[in-house]
Amino acid sequence: MSFQAMAWAVKQETDSPLSKLILLMIANYADEK
């Protein structure tokens, strides 16, 4: 998990809660490689 990706995702404005959830799920799997 990338802390930077999660922090960025939390700050983003989305149209719906589902969009935010998907963004957070993708950020959770982000890898710094």
C-alpha positions as CSV (number, residue, x, y, z in Angstrom):
1,M,0.0,0.0,0.0
2,S,1.2,3.5,-0.8
3,F,0.5,6.0,2.0
4,Q,0.9,8.8,-0.5
5,A,-1.6,7.3,-2.9
6,M,-4.2,6.9,-0.1
7,A,-3.6,10.4,1.1
8,W,-4.1,11.8,-2.4
9,A,-7.2,9.7,-3.0
10,V,-8.8,11.0,0.3
11,K,-8.4,14.6,-0.9
12,Q,-10.0,14.1,-4.3
13,E,-13.5,15.3,-5.0
14,T,-15.8,12.6,-6.6
15,D,-19.3,12.6,-7.9
16,S,-20.5,9.8,-5.7
17,P,-19.5,7.8,-2.7
18,L,-19.0,4.7,-4.9
19,S,-16.5,6.6,-7.0
20,K,-14.6,7.6,-3.8
21,L,-14.6,3.9,-2.6
22,I,-13.3,2.7,-5.9
23,L,-10.6,5.3,-6.0
24,L,-9.6,4.4,-2.4
25,M,-9.5,0.7,-3.3
26,I,-7.2,1.4,-6.3
27,A,-5.0,3.6,-4.1
28,N,-4.8,0.9,-1.5
29,Y,-3.2,-1.5,-4.1
30,A,-0.8,1.1,-5.5
31,D,2.8,0.1,-5.3
32,E,5.8,2.4,-5.4
33,K,7.7,0.0,-7.8
